[in-house]
Amino acid sequence: MRISTTVTFYTILCFLFLVIAAQSTAQYSSVVDDFEGDGTISSWEPDDLIIDTAFPNPLVDASNPSTTVLRYEDTGGTYSNVRFTNAVNYNMTIGAVFSLKIYIPSDQVSGSAPLQLSLKLQNGYRQEPWTSQTEIIHPVLLDEWQTLTFDFNSGDYLNFDSNSPEPIERVDLNRVVIQVNGENNNDPVIAYIDDLNYDGLIGYDPDQSESVFDQLVWSDEFDGEGPVEESNWHHQTQIPNPWGWFNEEQQHYTDELTNSYVEDGSLFIVAKREDYTDQGLMREFTSARLNSKFAFTYGRVEARARLPFGVGTWPAIWTLGKNVSEAGAYWYPQYGTTGWPACGEIDIMEHWGWNQHYISAALHTPSSSGATENTGGLYAADVSNEFHIYGMEWDEEEIRFTLDGQIYYVYHPQVQNASTWPYVEDQYLIMNVAIQNGVDPGFQESAMEVDYVRVYQSTVNSVDENERDIRSAIHHYLDGDALMVDNDSKESIGISIVDLQGRLLQKQIFLPPGLQEVSLKDFTGPFILQFQSSSNTWGERIIR
């Protein structure tokens, strides 16, 4: 969360639609508008043009007997268009076909602009939505209603960013932009549009939701009372600069019980207004920043939380590379060799109090110079009064972000290298509530409440057939202070033991085929067995 992004508010009417629609279950659904009151699109937004969404049809015929249509009047704007933003992203992986009717009278065209219609898809929550754009352009005939179909699965598309994936791989697009006669011209035109339709998948298909990360390997359920569990969390309180924290944050992070504690089955991270001097610097706010003492490569993270109120609050659930060279971070003394953003940052959830119902995910990498370019977000209902589950899945190819199980953004760089994909080594979790500049003068305190944090990794069901055969041949059970390992494979298997914070308890030993005994008498509490075969490694959690 070192660098944030901003978004633009939509109209109140559109916002209400987003909040209501975002609560519904993602499904196969149509996005339609017949401009006669039967559509699902609540708000069309003109950009440098004039529209009328209930204009009398100027050419009623067999091709279009509709009574009313949308009138599109471009008076000469350079980038004139009309658009709408959907509450839930389009899942382009299964069906991505848009269609509409258009009529352009020949006496309403001037200049030399091309006779064409562009349908563009964008991530409307980016600060610069057009950078996410993919579009299809069709020629248009004059003086007749014409039906145009935009098939993003098989049609000829253009990506604004050549590094963007093919449309069929995307689930981060939620805005439709319609543009008549192109851009970069000032030629006036009047057109009429009707019967826009999208027939495909909206959001996340539960039938596609089987995660390969199905083995819980680390969690904190926050079931105790009092301070946070010391074996799970480190309070990061050391300021990284003489002037304080990055991003002009206005708080000190403390290890005080008033700023972070466990109560009634939840963790509370409390940002509050109070004068506090530490490390020679006085601040008017305090909060907490927790580092997990567990780090991992690849897996699924889920955190169930509700977020603070107040303009100026900035809660986040995120990760940094274990190798980050940041003094005061838990892993820094032993592993801190790499600067930011080369260590990689994954923002699972960010929220800004000035934009109460919006949540965001982002990646910070050297390819973006740390800036917030690779980002997605959506509006969510009542994030401060209600719990939501914020999730992230990270594998060798991509990182997916979810809200309540619904994928809303995927990071999948076409070229993976140290600049675009530093996510090849362990990351650790961070939870904090920062205070930004411009905090509400009346703000006193507010908390992020976290019900649980869980990390899952894959089991035998997520590996290839050869590895599945090896894993299924390994059986183990507890016998007093001994772990009995029955190796029915044809090769020796390496085994080591680490605690839930990733610290090595038992260096690797190799077990030949047959029944072997591993002593556990020196180990207490839950830990993770790490197995290694000739082709892969995997872990399993053991509770004694």
Buried (B, 14 or more C-beta within 10 A) or exposed (E): BBBBBEBEEBEEEBBEBBBEBBEEEBEEBEBBBBBBEEBBBBBBBBEEBBBBBEBEBEEEEEBBEBEBBBBBBBEBBEBBBBBBBBBBBBBBBBBBBBBBBBBBBEEBBEEEBBBBBBBBBBBBBBBEBBEBBBBBBBEBEEEBBBEBEBBBBEBEBEBBEEEBBBBBBBBBBBBBBBBBBBEEBEBBBBBBBBBBBBBBBBBBBEEEEEBBBBBEBBBBBBEBEEBBBEEBBBBBBEBBEEEBBBBEBBBBBBBBEEBBBBEEEBBBBBBBBBEBEBEEEEBBBBBBBBBBBBBBBBBBBBBBBBBBBBBBBBBBBBBBBBBBBBEBBBBBEEBBEBBBBBBBBBBBBBBBBBBBBBBBBBBBBBBBEBBBBBBBBBBBBBBBEEBBBBBBBBBEEBBBBBBBBBBBBBBBBEEBEEBBBBBEBBBBBBBBBBBBEEBBEEBEBBBBBBBBBBBBBBBBEBBEEEBBBBBEBBEBEEEEEBBBBBBEBEEBBBBBBBBBBBEEEBEEEEBEBEEBEBEBEEBEEBBBBBBBBEEBEBBBBBEE
